[in-house]
Amino acid sequence: MTKRQLIDQVARKAHLSKRAASEAVDVFLDEVGRILAKGEKVVLSGFGTFKVKRMVGKTVKIPNTEKFVTVKSHRLPRFTPGKALKRKVAR
């Protein structure tokens, strides 16, 4: 599903205009991103948890060239599905 398709579904199911649904989806995504950027987690009961994981810096070997490359430490967003979502998908 694309963002456009999600907006269409939200507009149809919530009886909103596409513009209002687009704004709602954009605000939701912006807020999740803003909270994750601060290093906090977002918990949506029944759906799952978005959190940030810190990856430590390390030196890795590139198999084809046998060269070593240093990867800096960085943060990555992670998602852990909730029980209800897991059950829904497992059907």
Secondary structure as GFF3:
##gff-version 3
##sequence-region A 1 91
A	DSSP	alpha_helix	3	13	.	.	.	ID=ss1
A	DSSP	alpha_helix	18	37	.	.	.	ID=ss2
A	DSSP	beta_strand	42	44	.	.	.	ID=ss3
A	DSSP	beta_strand	48	55	.	.	.	ID=ss4
A	DSSP	beta_strand	58	61	.	.	.	ID=ss5
A	DSSP	beta_strand	68	71	.	.	.	ID=ss6
A	DSSP	beta_strand	74	81	.	.	.	ID=ss7
A	DSSP	alpha_helix	83	90	.	.	.	ID=ss8
###
